[in-house]
Protein backbone atom coordinates (compact mmCIF):
# COMPACT_ATOMS: atom_id res chain seq x y z
CA UNK A 1 0.00 0.00 0.00
CA UNK A 2 1.03 3.96 -0.25
CA UNK A 3 3.86 5.22 1.94
CA UNK A 4 2.63 8.82 1.85
CA UNK A 5 0.59 8.81 5.07
CA UNK A 6 1.77 11.47 7.44
CA UNK A 7 4.50 12.80 5.18
CA UNK A 8 4.76 16.58 5.28
CA UNK A 9 5.13 17.83 1.73
CA UNK A 10 7.65 20.58 0.95
CA UNK A 11 6.18 23.72 -0.61
CA UNK A 12 7.70 24.70 -3.93
CA UNK A 13 7.85 28.48 -4.34
CA UNK A 14 7.47 28.19 -8.13
CA UNK A 15 4.05 26.55 -7.80
CA UNK A 16 0.82 28.54 -7.47
CA UNK A 17 -0.83 28.44 -4.07
CA UNK A 18 -4.10 26.55 -4.39
CA UNK A 19 -6.86 27.37 -1.87
CA UNK A 20 -7.76 24.29 0.23
CA UNK A 21 -11.36 24.30 -0.98
CA UNK A 22 -10.19 24.27 -4.61
CA UNK A 23 -7.58 21.60 -3.89
CA UNK A 24 -10.31 19.42 -2.36
CA UNK A 25 -12.32 19.70 -5.59
CA UNK A 26 -9.24 18.81 -7.63
CA UNK A 27 -8.69 15.67 -5.54
CA UNK A 28 -12.32 14.59 -5.93
CA UNK A 29 -12.27 15.14 -9.69
CA UNK A 30 -9.01 13.22 -10.10
CA UNK A 31 -10.31 10.29 -8.04
CA UNK A 32 -13.50 10.28 -10.12
CA UNK A 33 -11.47 10.27 -13.34
CA UNK A 34 -9.35 7.35 -12.09
CA UNK A 35 -12.44 5.39 -11.05
CA UNK A 36 -14.27 5.93 -14.35
CA UNK A 37 -11.23 5.31 -16.56
CA UNK A 38 -9.42 2.51 -14.73
CA UNK A 39 -11.85 1.11 -12.15
CA UNK A 40 -9.83 1.90 -9.03
CA UNK A 41 -11.88 3.51 -6.27
CA UNK A 42 -9.89 5.56 -3.75
CA UNK A 43 -12.85 7.53 -2.43
CA UNK A 44 -12.80 5.73 0.93
CA UNK A 45 -9.11 6.20 1.59
CA UNK A 46 -8.23 8.69 4.29
CA UNK A 47 -8.24 12.17 2.69
CA UNK A 48 -4.78 13.04 3.98
CA UNK A 49 -3.32 9.87 2.46
CA UNK A 50 -4.65 10.59 -1.01
CA UNK A 51 -3.79 14.30 -0.87
CA UNK A 52 -0.19 13.59 0.12
CA UNK A 53 0.17 10.95 -2.61
CA UNK A 54 -1.15 13.33 -5.26
CA UNK A 55 1.06 16.19 -4.06
CA UNK A 56 4.10 13.90 -3.98
CA UNK A 57 3.44 13.02 -7.60
CA UNK A 58 2.82 16.62 -8.64
CA UNK A 59 6.07 17.82 -7.07
CA UNK A 60 8.17 14.92 -8.41
CA UNK A 61 6.94 15.00 -12.00
CA UNK A 62 6.86 18.66 -12.98
CA UNK A 63 3.12 19.31 -12.76
CA UNK A 64 1.90 22.63 -11.40
CA UNK A 65 -1.23 21.46 -9.56
CA UNK A 66 -3.33 18.36 -8.92
CA UNK A 67 -5.87 19.19 -11.62
CA UNK A 68 -3.08 18.96 -14.23
CA UNK A 69 -2.99 15.22 -13.56
CA UNK A 70 -6.54 14.69 -14.83
CA UNK A 71 -5.94 15.02 -18.59
CA UNK A 72 -2.61 13.23 -18.21
CA UNK A 73 -3.99 10.08 -16.57
CA UNK A 74 -7.09 10.02 -18.80
CA UNK A 75 -5.09 10.02 -22.02
CA UNK A 76 -1.91 8.19 -21.05
CA UNK A 77 -1.86 4.79 -19.32
CA UNK A 78 1.82 5.24 -18.44
CA UNK A 79 0.99 8.50 -16.67
CA UNK A 80 -1.65 6.69 -14.62
CA UNK A 81 0.71 3.79 -13.83
CA UNK A 82 3.27 6.28 -12.54
CA UNK A 83 0.68 7.98 -10.32
CA UNK A 84 -0.63 4.61 -9.15
CA UNK A 85 2.82 3.75 -7.82
CA UNK A 86 2.79 6.83 -5.60
CA UNK A 87 -0.66 5.87 -4.29
CA UNK A 88 -0.17 2.18 -3.71
CA UNK A 89 3.49 1.24 -3.24
CA UNK A 90 4.12 0.64 0.45
CA UNK A 91 7.23 0.46 2.56
CA UNK A 92 8.11 -2.86 4.15
CA UNK A 93 11.06 -4.93 5.32
CA UNK A 94 11.86 -8.49 6.30
CA UNK A 95 10.77 -9.57 9.78
CA UNK A 96 9.21 -6.19 10.39
CA UNK A 97 8.12 -5.80 14.04
CA UNK A 98 10.23 -8.75 15.31
CA UNK A 99 8.17 -9.06 18.50
CA UNK A 100 5.26 -10.25 16.35
CA UNK A 101 7.25 -13.31 15.28
CA UNK A 102 8.32 -13.95 18.85
CA UNK A 103 4.69 -14.01 19.96
CA UNK A 104 3.60 -16.05 16.95
CA UNK A 105 6.08 -18.73 17.96
CA UNK A 106 4.40 -19.21 21.35
CA UNK A 107 0.77 -18.27 20.65
CA UNK A 108 0.11 -19.32 17.06
CA UNK A 109 2.56 -22.02 15.97
CA UNK A 110 1.37 -24.66 18.50
CA UNK A 111 -2.16 -24.47 17.06
CA UNK A 112 -1.00 -24.32 13.44
CA UNK A 113 0.93 -27.54 14.01
CA UNK A 114 -2.38 -29.32 14.64
CA UNK A 115 -3.55 -28.71 11.05
CA UNK A 116 -2.61 -31.17 8.31
CA UNK A 117 -2.41 -28.31 5.79
CA UNK A 118 -2.16 -24.56 6.22
CA UNK A 119 -3.33 -21.61 4.17
CA UNK A 120 -1.83 -18.26 5.12
CA UNK A 121 -2.86 -14.97 3.52
CA UNK A 122 -0.57 -11.94 3.42
CA UNK A 123 -2.99 -9.21 2.34
CA UNK A 124 -1.25 -6.09 1.05
CA UNK A 125 2.10 -7.85 0.66
CA UNK A 126 3.77 -4.91 -1.14
CA UNK A 127 7.12 -6.05 -2.56
CA UNK A 128 7.06 -9.39 -0.75
CA UNK A 129 9.61 -9.11 2.05
CA UNK A 130 7.14 -10.20 4.74
CA UNK A 131 5.91 -13.13 2.65
CA UNK A 132 9.46 -14.44 2.40
CA UNK A 133 9.87 -13.78 6.12
CA UNK A 134 6.85 -15.99 6.78
CA UNK A 135 8.28 -18.70 4.54
CA UNK A 136 11.55 -18.65 6.50
CA UNK A 137 9.68 -18.61 9.81
CA UNK A 138 7.54 -21.60 8.82
CA UNK A 139 10.57 -23.48 7.49
CA UNK A 140 12.35 -23.10 10.82
CA UNK A 141 9.22 -24.28 12.63
CA UNK A 142 8.94 -27.36 10.39
CA UNK A 143 5.67 -26.22 8.80
CA UNK A 144 6.61 -24.89 5.39
CA UNK A 145 6.13 -28.11 3.45
CA UNK A 146 2.47 -28.31 4.49
CA UNK A 147 1.71 -24.62 4.13
CA UNK A 148 0.78 -22.33 1.27
CA UNK A 149 1.21 -18.58 1.45
CA UNK A 150 -1.08 -16.39 -0.64
CA UNK A 151 0.62 -13.00 -0.94
CA UNK A 152 -1.66 -10.43 -2.55
CA UNK A 153 -1.53 -6.77 -3.43
CA UNK A 154 -3.34 -4.26 -5.60
CA UNK A 155 -0.14 -3.13 -7.30
CA UNK A 156 1.18 -5.19 -10.21
CA UNK A 157 4.62 -3.57 -10.07
CA UNK A 158 5.03 -4.58 -6.43
CA UNK A 159 3.92 -8.14 -7.19
CA UNK A 160 6.43 -8.49 -10.04
CA UNK A 161 9.14 -7.26 -7.69
CA UNK A 162 7.97 -9.74 -5.05
CA UNK A 163 7.90 -12.70 -7.43
CA UNK A 164 11.51 -12.02 -8.46
CA UNK A 165 12.59 -12.01 -4.82
CA UNK A 166 15.54 -9.69 -5.46
CA UNK A 167 16.31 -6.92 -2.97
CA UNK A 168 19.11 -4.38 -2.45
CA UNK A 169 21.99 -5.94 -0.58
CA UNK A 170 22.24 -2.82 1.59
CA UNK A 171 18.83 -3.67 3.10
CA UNK A 172 20.06 -7.03 4.39
CA UNK A 173 21.86 -5.54 7.36
CA UNK A 174 18.56 -4.14 8.66
CA UNK A 175 16.74 -7.35 7.73
CA UNK A 176 19.35 -9.44 9.54
CA UNK A 177 18.91 -7.32 12.66
CA UNK A 178 15.14 -7.94 12.50
CA UNK A 179 15.66 -11.67 11.89
CA UNK A 180 17.90 -12.00 14.95
CA UNK A 181 15.54 -9.90 17.10
CA UNK A 182 12.68 -12.20 16.07
CA UNK A 183 14.49 -15.09 17.77
CA UNK A 184 15.03 -17.11 14.61
CA UNK A 185 17.45 -20.01 14.83
CA UNK A 186 19.74 -19.90 11.79
CA UNK A 187 21.40 -17.12 9.84
CA UNK A 188 19.37 -14.99 7.43
CA UNK A 189 22.25 -15.38 4.98
CA UNK A 190 21.30 -19.05 4.64
CA UNK A 191 18.17 -18.01 2.74
CA UNK A 192 19.55 -15.85 -0.03
CA UNK A 193 22.51 -15.59 -2.36
CA UNK A 194 24.29 -12.42 -3.35
CA UNK A 195 25.34 -11.13 -6.75
CA UNK A 196 26.76 -7.69 -7.34
CA UNK A 197 24.76 -5.43 -4.99
CA UNK A 198 21.62 -7.56 -4.78
CA UNK A 199 20.29 -10.37 -2.62
CA UNK A 200 18.14 -13.03 -4.31
CA UNK A 201 15.92 -15.17 -2.10
CA UNK A 202 16.46 -18.93 -2.45
CA UNK A 203 14.12 -20.64 -4.90
CA UNK A 204 12.92 -23.18 -2.33
CA UNK A 205 11.28 -20.33 -0.41
CA UNK A 206 9.13 -19.49 -3.43
CA UNK A 207 7.67 -22.94 -4.09
CA UNK A 208 4.78 -22.52 -1.65
CA UNK A 209 4.12 -18.82 -2.22
CA UNK A 210 1.57 -17.54 -4.71
CA UNK A 211 1.86 -13.84 -5.51
CA UNK A 212 -1.45 -12.60 -6.89
CA UNK A 213 -3.31 -9.38 -7.65
CA UNK A 214 -6.17 -8.82 -5.24
CA UNK A 215 -8.11 -5.66 -4.46
CA UNK A 216 -9.32 -5.63 -0.86
CA UNK A 217 -11.89 -2.99 -1.75
CA UNK A 218 -13.65 -4.84 -4.57
CA UNK A 219 -12.57 -8.52 -4.61
CA UNK A 220 -13.93 -11.42 -2.58
CA UNK A 221 -12.58 -14.21 -0.38
CA UNK A 222 -10.64 -16.81 -2.34
CA UNK A 223 -9.63 -19.38 0.28
CA UNK A 224 -10.20 -20.49 3.86
CA UNK A 225 -7.16 -19.60 5.91
CA UNK A 226 -5.73 -20.32 9.34
CA UNK A 227 -3.73 -17.08 9.51
CA UNK A 228 -4.23 -13.68 7.90
CA UNK A 229 -1.48 -11.07 8.05
CA UNK A 230 -2.59 -7.59 7.01
CA UNK A 231 -0.14 -5.03 8.36
CA UNK A 232 -0.26 -1.29 7.86
CA UNK A 233 -3.04 -1.41 5.31
CA UNK A 234 -6.07 -0.44 7.39
CA UNK A 235 -4.47 2.85 8.45
CA UNK A 236 -4.99 4.20 4.94
CA UNK A 237 -8.76 3.58 4.93
CA UNK A 238 -11.64 5.48 6.49
CA UNK A 239 -13.83 3.72 9.07
CA UNK A 240 -16.39 2.36 6.59
CA UNK A 241 -13.73 0.86 4.35
CA UNK A 242 -11.86 -0.57 7.33
CA UNK A 243 -15.02 -2.38 8.37
CA UNK A 244 -15.60 -3.69 4.85
CA UNK A 245 -12.05 -5.02 4.53
CA UNK A 246 -12.04 -6.50 8.04
CA UNK A 247 -15.25 -8.40 7.27
CA UNK A 248 -13.58 -9.81 4.17
CA UNK A 249 -10.52 -10.90 6.15
CA UNK A 250 -12.70 -12.35 8.90
CA UNK A 251 -14.77 -14.35 6.42
CA UNK A 252 -11.59 -15.92 5.06
CA UNK A 253 -10.51 -17.16 8.49
CA UNK A 254 -11.53 -20.53 9.87
CA UNK A 255 -12.85 -20.63 13.43
CA UNK A 256 -9.92 -20.28 15.82
CA UNK A 257 -7.90 -18.67 13.03
CA UNK A 258 -5.55 -15.77 13.72
CA UNK A 259 -5.48 -12.21 12.40
CA UNK A 260 -2.31 -10.15 12.66
CA UNK A 261 -2.45 -6.40 11.89
CA UNK A 262 -0.04 -3.48 12.08
CA UNK A 263 1.39 -1.97 15.23
CA UNK A 264 -0.61 1.25 14.74
CA UNK A 265 -3.87 -0.56 13.96
CA UNK A 266 -6.57 -1.99 16.21
CA UNK A 267 -9.87 -3.84 16.02
CA UNK A 268 -11.35 -1.63 18.73
CA UNK A 269 -14.38 0.31 17.50
CA UNK A 270 -14.61 -1.82 14.34
CA UNK A 271 -17.56 -3.91 13.17
CA UNK A 272 -15.73 -7.23 13.75
CA UNK A 273 -14.40 -6.58 17.27
CA UNK A 274 -16.83 -8.99 18.97
CA UNK A 275 -15.76 -11.81 16.68
CA UNK A 276 -12.22 -11.86 18.08
CA UNK A 277 -10.37 -12.33 21.30
CA UNK A 278 -7.14 -10.40 21.82
CA UNK A 279 -4.06 -12.63 21.94
CA UNK A 280 -1.40 -9.95 22.31
CA UNK A 281 -1.92 -6.19 22.29
CA UNK A 282 1.68 -5.25 21.45
CA UNK A 283 1.98 -7.71 18.56
CA UNK A 284 -1.58 -6.90 17.40
CA UNK A 285 -2.58 -10.56 17.20
CA UNK A 286 -6.24 -11.56 17.43
CA UNK A 287 -7.95 -14.96 17.40
CA UNK A 288 -11.30 -15.56 15.78
CA UNK A 289 -13.78 -16.94 18.27
CA UNK A 290 -15.15 -20.46 17.87
CA UNK A 291 -18.67 -19.25 18.48
CA UNK A 292 -20.09 -15.88 17.57
CA UNK A 293 -23.42 -14.30 18.35
CA UNK A 294 -26.27 -14.38 15.84
CA UNK A 295 -25.91 -10.63 15.41
CA UNK A 296 -22.39 -11.16 14.02
CA UNK A 297 -23.33 -13.80 11.47
Residue pairs with C-beta under 8 A, 6 or more apart in sequence:
1 88
1 89
1 90
1 124
1 126
1 153
1 154
1 232
1 233
1 236
2 49
2 53
2 86
2 87
2 88
2 89
2 90
2 236
3 89
3 90
3 91
4 49
4 52
4 53
4 56
4 86
4 87
5 46
5 48
5 49
5 52
5 235
5 236
6 48
6 52
7 52
7 56
9 52
9 55
9 56
9 59
10 59
12 59
15 58
15 59
15 64
15 65
16 64
16 65
18 26
18 65
18 66
23 51
23 65
23 66
26 65
26 66
26 67
27 47
27 50
27 51
27 54
27 66
29 67
29 70
30 54
30 66
30 67
30 69
30 70
30 73
31 41
31 42
31 43
31 50
33 70
33 73
33 74
34 40
34 42
34 73
34 80
35 41
35 42
35 43
37 73
37 74
37 80
38 73
38 80
40 84
40 154
40 215
41 217
41 218
42 50
42 87
44 217
44 237
44 238
44 240
44 241
45 236
45 237
45 238
45 241
46 235
46 236
46 237
46 238
49 236
50 87
53 86
53 87
54 66
54 69
54 83
54 86
55 66
56 86
57 63
57 69
57 82
57 83
57 86
58 64
58 65
58 66
58 68
58 69
60 86
61 82
63 69
63 72
69 79
69 83
72 79
73 79
73 80
73 83
81 157
84 155
85 155
85 157
88 153
88 154
88 155
88 158
89 126
89 127
89 155
89 157
89 158
90 124
90 126
90 158
90 232
90 233
91 126
92 126
92 127
92 129
92 130
92 232
93 129
93 130
93 171
93 174
93 175
93 178
94 129
94 130
94 132
94 133
94 171
94 175
94 178
94 179
94 188
95 101
95 130
95 133
95 175
95 178
95 179
95 181
95 182
95 184
96 129
96 130
96 133
96 178
96 231
97 231
97 262
97 263
97 283
98 178
98 179
98 181
98 182
98 183
99 181
99 182
99 282
99 283
100 182
100 260
100 283
100 284
100 285
101 133
101 137
101 182
101 183
101 184
102 182
102 183
102 283
103 279
103 280
103 282
103 283
103 285
104 137
104 260
104 283
104 285
105 141
105 183
107 279
107 280
107 285
108 227
108 258
108 279
108 285
109 141
109 143
111 226
111 256
111 258
112 118
112 143
112 226
112 227
113 141
113 142
113 143
115 146
115 226
116 146
117 146
117 147
117 148
118 138
118 143
118 146
118 147
118 148
118 226
118 227
119 147
119 148
119 150
119 223
119 224
119 225
119 226
120 134
120 138
120 147
120 148
120 149
120 150
120 225
120 226
120 227
120 228
120 229
121 149
121 150
121 152
121 223
121 225
121 227
121 228
121 229
121 230
121 249
121 252
122 130
122 131
122 134
122 149
122 150
122 151
122 152
122 229
122 230
123 152
123 214
123 216
123 228
123 229
123 230
123 233
123 249
124 152
124 153
124 154
124 216
124 230
124 231
124 232
124 233
125 131
125 151
125 152
125 153
125 158
125 159
125 162
125 211
126 153
126 155
126 158
126 162
127 158
127 161
127 162
127 167
128 151
128 158
128 159
128 161
128 162
128 163
128 165
128 211
129 167
129 175
130 229
130 231
131 149
131 151
131 162
131 209
131 211
132 165
132 191
132 201
132 205
132 209
133 179
134 149
134 229
135 144
135 149
135 205
135 206
135 208
135 209
136 179
136 184
136 188
136 191
136 205
137 182
137 184
138 144
138 147
138 149
139 205
140 184
140 185
140 186
144 208
145 208
147 208
148 208
148 209
148 210
149 208
149 209
149 210
150 210
150 212
150 222
150 223
150 225
151 162
151 209
151 210
151 211
151 212
152 211
152 212
152 213
152 214
153 159
153 162
153 211
153 213
153 214
154 213
154 214
154 215
154 216
156 213
159 211
159 212
159 213
162 211
163 206
163 211
164 200
165 200
165 201
165 205
165 206
166 198
166 199
166 200
166 201
167 175
167 198
167 199
167 201
168 197
168 198
168 199
169 194
169 196
169 197
169 198
169 199
170 197
171 199
172 188
172 189
172 192
172 199
175 188
176 187
176 188
176 189
179 188
180 188
191 201
191 202
191 205
192 199
192 200
192 201
192 202
193 199
193 200
193 202
194 200
214 222
216 233
216 245
216 248
217 241
217 244
217 245
220 248
221 248
221 251
221 252
222 252
223 252
224 252
224 253
224 254
225 252
225 253
225 254
225 257
226 253
226 254
226 257
226 258
227 257
227 258
227 259
227 260
228 249
228 252
228 253
228 257
228 258
228 259
228 260
229 260
230 245
230 249
230 259
230 260
230 261
230 262
231 260
231 261
231 262
231 263
231 265
232 262
232 263
232 264
232 265
233 245
233 262
234 242
234 245
234 246
234 261
234 262
234 265
235 262
235 264
235 265
237 245
239 269
239 270
242 270
243 270
243 271
243 272
246 267
246 270
246 271
246 272
247 271
247 272
249 259
250 259
250 272
250 275
250 276
250 288
253 259
253 288
254 288
255 288
255 289
255 290
256 287
256 288
256 290
257 287
257 288
258 279
258 285
258 286
258 287
258 288
259 267
259 276
259 285
259 286
259 287
259 288
260 283
260 284
260 285
260 286
261 267
261 284
261 286
262 284
263 282
263 284
265 284
266 284
267 273
267 276
267 278
267 286
272 296
274 292
274 293
274 296
275 288
275 289
275 292
275 296
276 286
276 287
276 288
276 289
277 286
277 287
277 289
278 285
278 286
279 285
279 286
279 287
